[in-house]
Amino acid sequence: MKKLFIPSLFSYSLFVLVFLAPSAIYAQKTERDTICSGSSITLQATEKTGATYKWFANDEEISNETEPTLTVSPTSTTTYRAKVTTAGNSNTVNLIPNGGFESGDILKETNDLGQLIEYQYLNMRGIDKAIGINESAIVGNAQTGNPTWFVPLTPNNNSNRMFICDGGNNPASRIWSARDLKLVEGTTYEFSCWIANIHVNSENPSALRFVVENGSGTTTLLNFTAPTLNSEGWVQKTSTFTPTVSGWAHIWIQNNTTTGDGNDFALDDIYFGVERTTAPVTTTDIFTVNVDTPATVSIEDMDVCQNANFTLSATVSDDTNNVISWTKNGNPLTGSTASISNTAPATVGTSDTYAISVKSGVCTAVTQSATVTALSCNSTQKDTICLGNDIVLNQAITKTYSGISWILPATGLSSTNILTPTFTPTTAGTFAFTMTGTNTATSLMETINVTVVVETPATVSVDGVSECINNPITLTATVSGGTNNSIAWTKNGNPLSEQGTEISDIAPANIGETDSYHITVTPTGVCPAVSSEATVTGTSCGATSILNRIICQGETVTVGTQTFSTSGQHSYTIEGGSYLGGDSTVILNLRVIDVGIQAPKTAICMGESLSLGATANPNTEWSATWTTQPSTGLSLSNASAKTTDASGTIAGNYTVTMDAVITQSGGVYATSPHTCTATQNIVVHPNPVITDIFTTGRAATILYDQQSGTAPFTFKIGNTVYQHNELFDLPIGEHRVEIQNAEGCKSFRMFTIVPTPIIPDKFFSPNNDGVNDRWNVVGIEFYPNADIQIFDRFGKQMIRYKGSDLGWDGNYLGNPMPTTDYWYIIYVAEINETLSGHFTLKR
């Protein structure tokens, strides 16, 4: 809170600085506004306490209007003026705003005359701080600065703060100063301050001096002392100063005391200022109000042929202040004039809504809309027929036309001047026709484009055969015509999988038995499907035997002199081998089985597992059996399932074997179960092993088994990864170190960094002999942020420094301290520990 200085009646004359000026009129504020015709606006003049107001419109005074606001509704551009007159006043101006120290130890401040004042203090310690010799502080009670030697004095006039100082023996020191004041030549300025003696024994009252320095030199205005007794409390000191030149000035209070003891004092309510008077002032606020007129807009709906270009025009009142914008179905367009060009909707019967918005100045925008509807002026039709049929064009059209004319790029129309002629094609292909005519409902010329696609029908034929029973047969069909034909076969009414013109099968098993094969050809398009049928009859050509075999991939089956190794039905004929006089035939139904092991990876770490899956194809009934070699070190979760998990417990190379026992494949049953084998190599890598951990201070050395995996080994603590086994600058506490080898296998171990003991020296001898010249603390180098304080026996702080700094050299402010005991306080935040004690300085 700033204090208001009220001058007292002193024994000297009171000088008053009066600023007088004739009443003047100044232009204060200029505003320009625009309104729409018929609306109003409220004008706000500059409000000032105690001011009077007069309003004018185009220089004519408006009667009965004396308020700071005026509401008007002009019909044309009008200039309004408000004359604001304020009365003069008189007040005291203190050029030192913080003379009562309520703003604390601020360094800069602007006074009521707009002057930026810079403050300086003698060794300022801050707000409510303890002080030493030649130091100062700003406090609410003097004992805050030194509870032992200062009395409990409170600020002058019961305020919040005051300035205190332990003066010391330094007569040249400036206690307080204010710089960069601006003074006026011949003006008398008053100086006043309050001083109190705060020493408990009232020793050696402070002798002070008030000095002014300006362009004409340095002047001592007042020599004064603090009260002789502290019980006298606050005493006011005053003086005056009249500069002979105008311009800058610095003022200060300096210490003139030569005695070191006592000399403790307080200052408050420093005043350096004048009294000023101002004359009445009239200012004029000017307001220009422009008036805009709203626009008028009209627009009409229109019908347009679909996809046709058109221009939509609106009638807009002629105003150069208009801003025009268009939207189509609510979406902005780029047009900014009264006309817009666009395209009609593509779909007949649909409409687009166009809106024009015209904004004249500040008036609300005027919006009108029109609908553009698409009419059918052109149409397209497409039909498809199969060759041999005919088609009537425009069958679905219900409109009527006059003046019909057909353009004939091809022949085949029954008429060229009617709406629905018949087209009879004689060849396949695409035929295009164009009809023009006048729509009798709209009187618009319209065009109808008709396209007719004529497709070629399909034909198919297949012949029957007679074949030895159980012998292979092949039927081939002849197909022509059609488009993108699809083919389907049936045997005795049952669908077959073949989709081409050729089919292979086996003749009936009995002599005289027949099979009926049916082929259907279905074209894509409008032409119908066609079909043909063939009969296959079994005849006697010798004996036939059937063999069913299942083998593994890579194995073979031998029949007679022929070897087979692929899946399918194979036939082998033995000439003259039938007792019926014909050749004998061996039918071999063979299935070759491919087995395998699916593994996501082939290497794991000790303690890890991976999932193995067995496969046997195609279309088999089978079971699986798993084994490992060596039999220990890699265990299987289920040795008789088709999937199993392999877990590594001992590092090494392993072979996993899966035996698949096959009983059936694709309808072929083995006479006895057949076994197929697959193998997979698995590597189990060792986990790295930490054998020991040694710690020294904040460092740790990790010992590990270099045979437990492949180098390089990495070490990780938290999110930090180390490439070596020596770790530094570790924080105190427990740590988890993780080791990883090149195979990616990991393990971890816990260790602890314990606090390093801190041992302060018991004595030191700062005599520059190179031995014990500084007071040191053993182990403090491990705590660079430790806070170290050293005090003399009176509690005065000699030095304060960090653990990373050099030890104390026995000096205080550059002066050697005497032989005696000193006390220390050491606080180590890292371990939350405080050490205190004393040591001896010997000289």
Secondary structure, DSSP 4 states (H G I P E B T S, - for coil): -PPPP-----SSPPP--------EEEEEEEEEEEEETT--EEEEPPP-TT-EEEEEETTEEETT--SSEEEE--SS-EEEEEEEEE--EEEEEES-TTTT-TT-S-SEEE-TTS-EEEEEESSEEEET----TTEEEEESSGGGT-TTTB-----GGG-S-EEEEE--S-TT-EEEEEEEEEE-TT--EEEEEEEEE-BTT--S--EEEEEEEETTEEEEEEEEE--SSGGG--EEEEEEE--SS-EEEEEEEEE----SSS-EEEEEEEEEEEEEEE--EEEEEEEEEEEE----EE---EEEETT-EEEEE-EE---TTEEEEEEETTEE-S--SSEEEEE--SSTT-EEEEEEEEEETTSPPEEEEEEEEEE--EEEEEEEEETT--EETTTT----EEEEEEE-SSS-BS-SSSSS-EE--SS-EEEEEEEEEEETTT--EEEEEEEEEEEPPPEEE---EEEETT-EEEEE-EEES-SS-EEEEEETTEE-S--SSEEEEE--SSTT-EEEEEEEEE-SSSSPPEEEEEEEEEE--S-EEEEEEEEETT--EEETTEEE-SSEEEEEEETT--TTSS-EEEEEEEEEEEEEEE-S-SEEETT-EEEEEEEEESSEEEEEEEEEESSSSEEES-TTSSEEEEEE-S-EEEEEEEEEEEEEETTEEEEEEEEEEEEEEEEEEPPP-EEEEEEETTEEEEEE-TTSSPSPPEEEETTEEESSSEE-SPPSEEEEEEEE-TT--EEEEEEEEPPPP-EE-SEE--SSSSSS-SB-EETGGG-TT-EEEEE-TTS-EEEEEETTSPPB-SEETTEEPPSEEEEEEEEETTTTEEEEEEEEE--
